[in-house]
Amino acid sequence: MEYKRLGDYIEPIDERNSKLEIKLSQGICNEKYFQDPRQVAENSAADKIVRRGYFAYNRATTRNGEKISIAYREGPDCTVSSAYQVFRIKDEEKLNPKYLLMWYKRSDFDRYARFRSHGSAHEFFEYEEMCGVYLPLPDIDRQREIVEEYETLSRRIRLNEQMIEKLEATAQALYRKMFVDGIDKENLPEGWEMGTIGDLFELQRGFDLPSQERTEGVYPIYASTGITEYHNAYKVEPPCVVTGRSGTIGEVFYVDKQCWPLNTTLWVKDFKNTPPFFVYYKLKELELGKTVSGFAAVPTLNRNDVHMMESLMPPIGLLAEFEKEMTVIHHHQSITEQENEKLTELQSLLLAKMGQ
């Protein structure tokens, strides 16, 4: 297939918000979508307007996860930083905007943009370099077919994500109904006791694993924010419950496969006959991030402080009933998540085929 120079199909736009008519300010994520800006500031007359159907990107590529932040505007008109570049397609009967967005989502494009970025302390991918991009350009009908294939997968992924969210909401509601709402500490139901978190389970600091010692594999490495990489070795057998110890505090992860919790996490070393799903939701209920907020630039959670926290101790029969219900919910979640992994792989294959 013949490759075409992108600069022949796009044109720059430099429309400023001089009258402050546009109130919605947006940033752009390196995953290729618009988002609320990290730093909220008053709209500036110098900000650039991004109309529906325009593209915009952050020219700065330094410290951006080896990706370029670029997105296609499908929502209402918004503004972006004056440092961003805005452009549009000249003729959408020759180049479909969503086909172009698919090209931008390819890892090959991110690598190209980083390679063609220039600067000393900070590197930038300028509009001239964007114009120099070459991409395969089939006829417009074929472009639309490719886009429809990709978006069909995207729609299925979104439906699955909604299902996962509903299942999680159901699980949290069940936990609150059985163990939180209507429970009076001064007048406990029969079989309930007061104790500490340490009576229910024991937390342990995660394991060191310097970046230079990591080898790509199949076992997830968990940091305080979740999976960061995959390693060829593991430290903990499933089920494993992990939460943040340093940096990001309060995120909780239920892991049903062998994994490596990093030293920025705490993991449940001993469940002490407490069902794992109950432990997972108990840690979420504690909202540990609030216990250390404001005390240090990099908050750190002491496992012994968690162990000493007061906690209700439900009867074993009720815990077993909850675990049974949660096993069914988690099974459906796992199946749906696995389907999304396959669908995401298909999307990646479709993007890769664009360059063939």
Secondary structure, 3 states (H helix, E strand, C coil): CCEEEHHHCEEEECCECCCCCCCCECEEECCCEEECCCCCCCCCCCCEEECCCCEEEECECCCCCCCCCEEECCCCCEEECCCEEEEEECCCCCCCHHHHHHHHCCHHHHHHHHHCCECCCCCECCHHHHHCCEEECCCHHHHHHHHHHHHHHHHHHHHHHHHHHHHHHHHHHHHHHHHCCCCCCCCCCCCCEEEEHHHHCEEEECECCCHHHCCEEEEEEEECCEEEEEECCCCECCCEEEEECECCCCCEEEECCCEEEECCEEEEEECCCCCHHHHHHHHHHHCCHHHHCCCCCCCECCHHHHHCCEEEECCHHHHHHHHHHHHHHHHHHHHHHHHHHHHHHHHHHHHHHCCC
